[in-house]
Structure formats: structure tokens, C-alpha cells
Amino acid sequence: MPSHTVTMEVEVLITTTDEGERGIDRFVGLDEEAARAIGYTPGCTKDQVLEALAWGAVMLGQRDACRDGWADLDPESISTDPIDAREL
């Protein structure tokens, strides 16, 4: 059976409320012990946390904050929407 691989660049729009921003910020700069307690990567920058949210939107189809790790947030506090895809 044939298989094909296509490489594209995908742009994801992440929209947040104030609550969503606070939710994102709690994952920024975690020390190793705190990160291990919640199963997250220690020392992440805000850009890295946003990249993780974008990855979830593209690879897992996650579109709001009501999922593992963000379940205590209002679902509308973080929304992720792929808005463009183009060839590299």
C-alpha cells in the first residue's frame, strides 16, 4: 500500500481570556519538582507552552481549554484554531 509524507507549515491562532492567560502562565518556568508533580516539562518559556497548545490543536484536534492539564479552566478561556497551512 502506498504511503506519502507531506511537510507543511501550520499557523495556529491561540485566543485567551484573562483566566486563560493565568492558566498558561502557571506552566511557565516550573522547577523540576513542580513539573514532575503535574507531568509537565520543567523550565518552559511561554512560547514553548504556546507551542504545546498549538501542537495539541494540530495533532490531537484539541480546540479548547477543557482537557487534561487545563481541565480546571473554563473551556472558552483558551481556544486554539489552525488558521493557515502552507508548503515549506
KAZIPE-V706147 format. One record per run of one state. SS is the DSSP state (A for helix, B for strand, O for the rest). FROM is the first residue (numbers start at 1). TO is the last residue. Records with the same first field share a line. If there is no record, write none. Layout:
BEGIN
SS->FROM-TO ; FROM-TO
END
This chain:
BEGIN
O->1-7 ; 17-17 ; 26-31 ; 39-45 ; 60-63 ; 65-74 ; 88-88
B->8-16 ; 64-64 ; 78-87
A->18-25 ; 32-38 ; 46-59 ; 75-77
END
